[in-house]
Amino acid sequence: MLDRESGPRPVSPLVAVAHGSKDPRAATTISALMSLVRERARPRAWRYPAPPLAGTRPAARLPDRPGFAVRAAFLDHCAPSLAQVLSELDQDAPGTADTEVTVVPLLLTAAYHAAIDIPAQLATASAGLPRLRARQASALGPHPLLLAAAERRLTQVMAPGLPRKRTSVVLAAAGSSDPEANAQVAELAARWQEAGGWRRVVPAFASAAFPAPGEAVRALRAEGPVDGQVVVATYLLAPGYFADKIARQARQAGATAVSEPLGAAPEVADVIIDRYLEALRSPACPGVQARSGPTPGCGAVSSARTLLRMSVSWALRITRTRRGSRGRDDVNTLTRER
């Protein structure tokens, strides 16, 4: 649909914000993911503010709309920073026009970085960029396509013909000091068990919460059956410290297979585009309009907490000894903050 006689309605650049890592593989993966986003945006159209009336022309594809671009930024450890990208976009804006941007957090759960860190960095950047008009999209998760990506990555490393009814899965995430973020992972594990036909799917966390990936693997192996298998799905976006830690612990504990992080997967690219399009329907404001994630109803939050309590109870029941931990690996952080 043409919004004006002169052509398609402009849209704002998509700025994807990743956590960042000292491991160069992480930045390489994010770069590949951004290339995939550009590629998969080609057939995508956007209608504002609603589907067109009957008889009007089709909506213009995203790449045909003025202003569309895909940029990556990082919160820490590597360049470019979010402030650098916003400054460059502001310099490129024509004349005295406002600089509109749509920021998409490359985060699998709506935790600290999506709720606090990114809005704070946007607010700081806005103080020096008076033309900046920003909107923040929801975090990537939860989204059904992320589960599809996790399953595809897992099947890539599993032995062909492995019976699902005798195979248990550990869904291994980074972990957070925010119990609601961990509850999202627990809920995803429960949904995957129900829909995927696995014997069992349980959450595990590389830091800040329990059980750890190795503990979860050992517990599931001890539960049986004797000829059953335990595999680990790495629920991270990119390789790095946490991915290596998950793989090391899982293999030491006897996991049959450990998947790679989601990485530059088409499903992830489509989720990024979905979040961007959803955010475009919100007005861009001075500073930032934050959207930390889909707002669940009270029942959904209660259900997530119940699932998390179940996973914690499972961990306590099957784990009798624990190694000493401190710092970000403190396994008691979750219960203290709940």
C-alpha positions in Angstrom: 0.0 0.0 0.0 1.3 3.4 -0.9 0.8 5.8 2.0 1.5 8.9 0.0 1.2 9.8 -3.6 5.0 10.2 -3.7 5.7 6.7 -2.5 5.8 4.3 0.4 5.7 5.6 3.9 9.1 5.8 5.5 10.1 3.5 8.4 12.8 3.7 11.0 16.1 1.8 11.0 16.2 -1.5 12.9 18.9 -1.5 15.5 19.5 -4.9 17.0 21.2 -4.8 20.4 23.1 -7.8 21.5 24.8 -8.3 24.9 28.3 -8.6 23.5 31.1 -11.0 24.3 34.9 -11.0 24.5 34.7 -14.1 22.4 35.0 -13.0 18.7 32.7 -15.9 17.6 29.8 -14.1 19.2 30.2 -10.9 17.1 30.7 -13.0 14.0 27.5 -14.8 14.7 25.5 -11.6 15.3 26.9 -10.2 12.0 25.7 -13.3 10.1 22.3 -13.0 11.8 22.0 -9.4 10.7 22.7 -10.4 7.1 20.0 -13.0 7.4 17.6 -10.4 8.7 18.2 -8.2 5.7 17.7 -11.2 3.4 14.5 -12.4 5.0 13.1 -8.8 5.2 13.0 -8.7 1.3 9.5 -10.3 1.0 8.1 -8.8 4.2 5.5 -6.0 3.9 4.3 -3.6 6.5 0.9 -1.9 6.7 0.4 1.1 8.9 -1.7 1.4 11.0 -3.9 -1.5 9.8 -4.5 -3.7 6.7 -5.5 -1.7 3.7 -9.1 -1.3 2.5 -10.3 -3.6 -0.3 -9.2 -2.5 -3.7 -6.0 -0.6 -2.5 -2.6 -1.5 -3.7 -0.4 -4.0 -1.8 1.8 -2.8 1.1 5.4 -2.0 0.1 8.1 -4.4 1.0 10.3 -3.4 3.9 13.5 -2.8 1.8 11.5 -0.6 -0.6 10.5 1.8 2.2 12.7 4.8 2.8 14.7 4.7 6.0 14.8 0.9 6.3 18.2 -0.4 7.4 19.6 -3.1 9.7 22.3 -2.3 12.2 23.9 -4.2 15.1 25.0 -2.7 18.4 26.5 -4.2 21.6 25.9 -3.4 25.2 29.4 -4.5 26.3 32.7 -6.0 25.3 32.8 -5.1 21.6 32.0 -2.4 19.1 29.9 -0.6 17.9 28.1 0.4 21.1 24.5 1.5 21.0 25.5 5.1 21.6 27.9 4.9 18.6 25.2 3.5 16.3 22.6 6.1 17.4 25.1 8.9 16.8 25.9 7.7 13.3 22.2 7.4 12.4 21.6 10.9 13.8 24.4 12.3 11.6 22.9 10.5 8.6 19.4 11.9 9.1 18.5 14.6 6.5 18.4 18.2 7.4 16.5 19.0 10.6 14.4 15.9 10.6 14.0 13.8 13.7 16.1 10.6 13.9 13.7 7.7 14.4 15.1 4.3 15.4 13.5 1.1 16.5 15.7 -0.9 18.9 15.2 -4.7 19.1 16.9 -6.4 22.0 18.6 -9.6 20.9 17.7 -11.3 24.2 15.8 -14.6 24.7 14.1 -13.4 27.9 12.9 -10.1 29.1 15.3 -9.6 32.0 17.6 -6.9 33.3 19.2 -5.9 30.0 15.8 -5.4 28.3 14.1 -3.7 31.2 16.9 -1.6 32.6 20.1 -1.6 30.7 18.9 -0.7 27.2 16.4 2.0 28.3 19.2 3.5 30.4 21.6 3.6 27.5 18.9 5.1 25.2 18.1 7.8 27.8 21.8 8.7 28.0 22.1 8.8 24.2 19.0 11.0 24.0 20.5 13.6 26.2 23.1 14.3 23.6 20.9 13.7 20.6 17.9 16.0 20.8 16.5 14.8 17.5 16.4 11.2 18.6 13.0 9.5 18.6 13.2 5.9 19.7 11.0 2.9 20.4 12.1 -0.3 22.0 10.7 -3.5 20.8 10.0 -6.6 23.0 12.7 -9.1 23.8 12.8 -12.0 21.3 11.4 -14.5 23.7 9.0 -16.0 24.3 8.2 -16.8 20.7 7.2 -20.2 19.1 9.8 -19.8 16.4 12.6 -19.8 19.0 11.4 -23.2 20.1 11.4 -24.3 16.5 15.0 -23.1 16.1 16.0 -24.9 19.3 14.5 -28.2 18.1 16.1 -27.9 14.7 19.5 -27.3 16.2 19.1 -30.2 18.5 18.0 -32.6 15.7 21.1 -31.6 13.7 23.4 -33.2 16.4 21.2 -36.2 17.5 21.7 -39.7 16.2 19.1 -40.6 13.5 16.2 -42.6 14.8 16.7 -41.8 18.5 13.3 -42.5 20.1 11.9 -39.3 21.6 9.8 -41.2 24.2 13.0 -42.5 25.7 15.0 -39.3 25.3 15.1 -36.5 27.8 16.1 -32.9 26.9 17.9 -30.3 29.1 17.0 -26.8 27.9 20.1 -25.0 28.9 19.9 -21.2 29.1 22.3 -18.5 30.5 20.3 -17.9 33.7 19.3 -14.7 35.3 18.9 -13.2 38.8 15.4 -12.3 37.7 13.1 -15.2 38.6 10.6 -14.2 36.0 13.2 -14.6 33.2 14.1 -18.1 34.5 10.4 -18.9 34.7 10.1 -18.1 31.0 12.7 -20.8 30.3 10.9 -23.3 32.6 7.6 -22.6 30.9 9.2 -23.1 27.5 10.6 -26.5 28.6 7.2 -27.6 29.8 5.6 -26.6 26.5 8.4 -28.4 24.5 7.8 -31.5 26.5 4.1 -31.4 25.8 4.4 -30.6 22.1 7.6 -32.4 21.2 6.9 -35.9 22.4 10.1 -36.1 24.5 10.2 -38.3 27.6 11.1 -35.2 29.6 12.3 -31.6 29.1 13.8 -29.7 32.0 15.4 -26.3 32.3 19.0 -25.7 33.4 21.0 -22.5 33.8 24.7 -21.7 33.2 24.7 -19.1 35.9 22.6 -17.4 38.7 20.0 -20.2 39.0 19.8 -23.9 39.4 20.1 -26.7 38.3 23.3 -26.3 36.4 23.4 -28.2 33.0 25.7 -30.9 34.3 23.4 -31.5 37.3 20.3 -31.7 35.2 22.0 -34.3 32.8 23.2 -36.5 35.7 19.7 -36.3 37.4 17.9 -37.4 34.2 20.3 -40.2 33.6 19.8 -41.4 37.1 16.0 -41.4 36.7 16.3 -43.8 33.7 15.2 -45.6 31.7 18.4 -47.7 31.5 18.5 -47.4 27.7 17.3 -43.8 27.7 19.3 -40.9 26.3 19.8 -37.3 27.6 20.5 -34.5 25.1 21.1 -30.8 25.7 19.6 -28.0 23.7 21.7 -24.8 24.1 19.3 -22.0 24.4 21.7 -19.1 23.7 22.0 -16.8 20.7 25.7 -17.0 20.1 28.8 -19.0 21.0 31.0 -17.8 23.9 31.7 -18.4 27.5 28.2 -19.7 28.5 27.9 -21.9 25.5 31.3 -23.5 26.2 30.4 -24.0 29.8 27.1 -25.7 29.0 28.8 -28.0 26.5 31.6 -28.9 28.8 29.4 -29.6 31.8 26.9 -31.6 29.7 29.5 -33.8 28.1 31.2 -34.5 31.4 27.9 -35.5 32.9 27.3 -38.0 30.0 25.0 -36.2 27.6 24.6 -38.0 24.3 24.4 -34.8 22.2 24.8 -31.0 22.8 23.4 -28.6 20.2 25.0 -25.4 19.0 23.5 -22.0 20.0 20.6 -20.8 17.9 22.9 -18.5 16.0 22.1 -17.2 12.5 18.9 -19.3 12.2 16.1 -18.2 9.8 13.6 -18.6 12.7 15.6 -16.2 14.8 15.8 -13.7 11.9 12.0 -13.9 11.5 11.4 -13.2 15.2 13.6 -10.1 15.0 11.6 -8.9 12.0 8.3 -9.7 13.9 9.4 -7.7 16.9 10.4 -4.8 14.7 7.1 -4.7 12.9 5.2 -5.0 16.2 7.1 -2.0 17.6 6.5 0.1 14.5 2.9 0.4 15.5 3.9 2.3 18.6 4.8 6.0 18.3 8.5 6.9 18.5 9.1 9.2 21.5 11.9 11.5 22.7 14.3 9.1 24.5 12.6 5.7 24.3 9.3 4.0 24.6 10.1 0.7 26.3 8.4 -2.6 25.6 10.0 -5.2 27.8 8.0 -8.0 26.4 4.4 -9.3 25.8 2.3 -8.6 28.8 0.9 -11.9 30.1 -2.3 -12.1 32.1 -2.2 -13.0 35.7 -2.9 -16.6 34.9 0.1 -16.8 32.6 2.4 -15.3 35.3 1.0 -17.7 37.9 1.5 -20.6 35.6 5.1 -19.6 34.9 5.8 -19.4 38.6 4.3 -22.8 39.2 6.5 -24.3 36.5 9.5 -22.6 38.0 8.7 -24.0 41.5 8.3 -27.4 40.0 11.7 -27.3 38.3 13.3 -26.0 41.5 11.6 -28.8 43.5 12.9 -31.3 40.9 16.4 -30.0 41.3 16.4 -30.1 45.0 14.9 -33.6 45.1 17.4 -35.2 42.7 20.5 -33.2 43.7 22.0 -34.2 47.1 25.4 -32.6 46.9 26.4 -29.3 45.3 29.8 -27.8 44.8 30.5 -24.5 46.4 29.6 -21.5 44.3 30.0 -17.8 44.5 29.4 -14.7 42.4 27.3 -15.1 39.3 27.3 -18.9 39.7 25.7 -18.7 43.2 22.9 -21.4 42.9 21.1 -19.8 45.9 20.6 -16.5 44.1 17.2 -17.5 42.7 15.7 -18.6 46.0 17.0 -15.6 47.9 15.4 -13.2 45.4 12.1 -15.1 45.2 
